[in-house]
Amino acid sequence: MKKYKINSWNADIEEIEIERETDKCVFLRWSHGNRIHKEAKRSGYDQYFDTLKEAREYLIQRTENTVKNLKRSLDIEEDRLRRLRQQSSI
């Protein structure tokens, strides 16, 4: 069964073959041997999706949120800089 995996540190979508799944976990076969391990479908590091489309939509939304937050931070810092410059000219 295929799933699409995204990790938290890059924007790559990786197609993964899983052994089975539950509502909250996927079970993967280790690349070196016959052991199977369990991973959460949603964690701080990885996200698993049923379709490539869902994975792409998630990445787009995550990136849009990051851009929005960075713009907000930039506005705050520019305002702080403006106020500091006004204070120094007094």
GROMACS elastic network, one bead per residue, 0.5 to 0.9 nm:
[ bonds ]
;  ai    aj funct       b0    kb
    1    16     6  0.82530   500
    1    17     6  0.55636   500
    1    18     6  0.54602   500
    1    19     6  0.66830   500
    1    20     6  0.73169   500
    2    15     6  0.66997   500
    2    16     6  0.56089   500
    2    18     6  0.61658   500
    2    50     6  0.72650   500
    2    51     6  0.83887   500
    3    14     6  0.83220   500
    3    15     6  0.59348   500
    3    16     6  0.51728   500
    3    17     6  0.63536   500
    3    18     6  0.69544   500
    3    26     6  0.89923   500
    3    48     6  0.62380   500
    3    49     6  0.56130   500
    3    50     6  0.50989   500
    3    51     6  0.67495   500
    3    52     6  0.81772   500
    4    13     6  0.62885   500
    4    14     6  0.55754   500
    4    16     6  0.58694   500
    4    17     6  0.87138   500
    4    47     6  0.81159   500
    4    48     6  0.54673   500
    4    50     6  0.62814   500
    4    51     6  0.63880   500
    4    52     6  0.61145   500
    4    54     6  0.86167   500
    4    55     6  0.64921   500
    5    12     6  0.82851   500
    5    13     6  0.56339   500
    5    14     6  0.50476   500
    5    15     6  0.63199   500
    5    16     6  0.66560   500
    5    41     6  0.88071   500
    5    46     6  0.67242   500
    5    47     6  0.56139   500
    5    49     6  0.64043   500
    5    55     6  0.74408   500
    6     9     6  0.87652   500
    6    10     6  0.77719   500
    6    11     6  0.69639   500
    6    12     6  0.62541   500
    6    13     6  0.51327   500
    6    14     6  0.65188   500
    6    45     6  0.82894   500
    6    46     6  0.56048   500
    6    47     6  0.51887   500
    6    48     6  0.65314   500
    6    49     6  0.83521   500
    6    55     6  0.72106   500
    6    59     6  0.81439   500
    7    10     6  0.62893   500
    7    11     6  0.74299   500
    7    12     6  0.74986   500
    7    13     6  0.79977   500
    7    14     6  0.88665   500
    7    44     6  0.86007   500
    7    45     6  0.53895   500
    7    47     6  0.63362   500
    7    48     6  0.88750   500
    8    11     6  0.77995   500
    8    44     6  0.70982   500
    8    46     6  0.60699   500
    8    47     6  0.80797   500
    9    12     6  0.89805   500
    9    45     6  0.77504   500
   10    13     6  0.88014   500
   11    59     6  0.68938   500
   11    63     6  0.89958   500
   13    52     6  0.79308   500
   13    55     6  0.71017   500
   13    56     6  0.78115   500
   13    59     6  0.89220   500
   15    52     6  0.83364   500
   16    28     6  0.84594   500
   16    48     6  0.89190   500
   17    28     6  0.72509   500
   17    29     6  0.84081   500
   18    21     6  0.75311   500
   18    26     6  0.66169   500
   18    27     6  0.57952   500
   18    29     6  0.71007   500
   19    26     6  0.76223   500
   19    27     6  0.54741   500
   19    28     6  0.56429   500
   19    29     6  0.68208   500
   19    36     6  0.80143   500
   20    25     6  0.86782   500
   20    26     6  0.60819   500
   20    27     6  0.53599   500
   20    28     6  0.76215   500
   21    24     6  0.76573   500
   21    25     6  0.56274   500
   21    27     6  0.59247   500
   21    38     6  0.88929   500
   21    41     6  0.89152   500
   22    25     6  0.51614   500
   22    26     6  0.64431   500
   22    27     6  0.85585   500
   22    41     6  0.89845   500
   23    26     6  0.84659   500
   23    41     6  0.81808   500
   24    39     6  0.85883   500
   24    40     6  0.58359   500
   24    41     6  0.54925   500
   24    42     6  0.73451   500
   25    38     6  0.64522   500
   25    39     6  0.54928   500
   25    42     6  0.81026   500
   26    37     6  0.83754   500
   26    38     6  0.57515   500
   26    39     6  0.54612   500
   26    40     6  0.63579   500
   26    41     6  0.62047   500
   26    48     6  0.82320   500
   27    36     6  0.63194   500
   27    37     6  0.55428   500
   27    39     6  0.64154   500
   27    40     6  0.88875   500
   28    31     6  0.89175   500
   28    35     6  0.84462   500
   28    36     6  0.53690   500
   28    37     6  0.54227   500
   28    38     6  0.63462   500
   28    39     6  0.76921   500
   29    32     6  0.84284   500
   29    33     6  0.77404   500
   29    34     6  0.64002   500
   29    35     6  0.58070   500
   29    37     6  0.63792   500
   29    38     6  0.89349   500
   30    33     6  0.58948   500
   30    34     6  0.64726   500
   30    35     6  0.56346   500
   30    36     6  0.58705   500
   30    37     6  0.70002   500
   31    34     6  0.79915   500
   31    35     6  0.86684   500
   32    35     6  0.81451   500
   33    36     6  0.87049   500
   39    42     6  0.85894   500
   39    43     6  0.85638   500
   39    46     6  0.86813   500
   40    43     6  0.59788   500
   40    46     6  0.78184   500
   40    47     6  0.79916   500
   40    48     6  0.83037   500
   41    46     6  0.70937   500
   41    47     6  0.54973   500
   41    48     6  0.50073   500
   41    49     6  0.78309   500
   42    45     6  0.79580   500
   42    46     6  0.61373   500
   42    48     6  0.66566   500
   43    46     6  0.53609   500
   43    47     6  0.63912   500
   44    47     6  0.82058   500
   47    55     6  0.83551   500
   48    55     6  0.76883   500
   49    52     6  0.72541   500
   49    53     6  0.87537   500
   49    54     6  0.62101   500
   49    55     6  0.57187   500
   50    53     6  0.86284   500
   50    54     6  0.70654   500
   50    55     6  0.79627   500
   51    54     6  0.53080   500
   51    55     6  0.64917   500
   51    56     6  0.87911   500
   52    55     6  0.50862   500
   52    56     6  0.61735   500
   52    57     6  0.85994   500
   53    56     6  0.51627   500
   53    57     6  0.61286   500
   53    58     6  0.85770   500
   54    57     6  0.51168   500
   54    58     6  0.61365   500
   54    59     6  0.86668   500
   55    58     6  0.51369   500
   55    59     6  0.62907   500
   55    60     6  0.86911   500
   56    59     6  0.50767   500
   56    60     6  0.61302   500
   56    61     6  0.85969   500
   57    60     6  0.50835   500
   57    61     6  0.61510   500
   57    62     6  0.85197   500
   58    61     6  0.51655   500
   58    62     6  0.60394   500
   58    63     6  0.85142   500
   59    62     6  0.50332   500
   59    63     6  0.59952   500
   59    64     6  0.84459   500
   60    63     6  0.51682   500
   60    64     6  0.60583   500
   60    65     6  0.85872   500
   61    64     6  0.50689   500
   61    65     6  0.61630   500
   61    66     6  0.86063   500
   62    65     6  0.51787   500
   62    66     6  0.62529   500
   62    67     6  0.87569   500
   63    67     6  0.61776   500
   63    68     6  0.85487   500
   64    67     6  0.51445   500
   64    68     6  0.61361   500
   64    69     6  0.86245   500
   65    68     6  0.50452   500
   65    69     6  0.61263   500
   65    70     6  0.85307   500
   66    69     6  0.51603   500
   66    70     6  0.60891   500
   66    71     6  0.85740   500
   67    70     6  0.50738   500
   67    71     6  0.61029   500
   67    72     6  0.85748   500
   68    71     6  0.51761   500
   68    72     6  0.62502   500
   68    73     6  0.86987   500
   69    72     6  0.50415   500
   69    73     6  0.61885   500
   69    74     6  0.85699   500
   70    74     6  0.60601   500
   70    75     6  0.85945   500
   71    75     6  0.61733   500
   71    76     6  0.86510   500
   72    75     6  0.51411   500
   72    76     6  0.63255   500
   72    77     6  0.87515   500
   73    76     6  0.51048   500
   73    77     6  0.62061   500
   73    78     6  0.85586   500
   74    77     6  0.51388   500
   74    78     6  0.60093   500
   74    79     6  0.84779   500
   75    78     6  0.51486   500
   75    79     6  0.61129   500
   75    80     6  0.85735   500
   76    79     6  0.51729   500
   76    80     6  0.61944   500
   76    81     6  0.86694   500
   77    81     6  0.60777   500
   77    82     6  0.85119   500
   78    81     6  0.50387   500
   78    82     6  0.61037   500
   78    83     6  0.86341   500
   79    82     6  0.50364   500
   79    83     6  0.62176   500
   79    84     6  0.86053   500
   80    83     6  0.51730   500
   80    84     6  0.61579   500
   80    85     6  0.86366   500
   81    84     6  0.50553   500
   81    85     6  0.61515   500
   81    86     6  0.86046   500
   82    85     6  0.52112   500
   82    86     6  0.62637   500
   82    87     6  0.87393   500
   83    86     6  0.50658   500
   83    87     6  0.62308   500
   83    88     6  0.87299   500
   84    87     6  0.51008   500
   84    88     6  0.62879   500
   84    89     6  0.88169   500
   85    88     6  0.51591   500
   85    89     6  0.64288   500
   86    89     6  0.53029   500
   86    90     6  0.67493   500
   87    90     6  0.54521   500
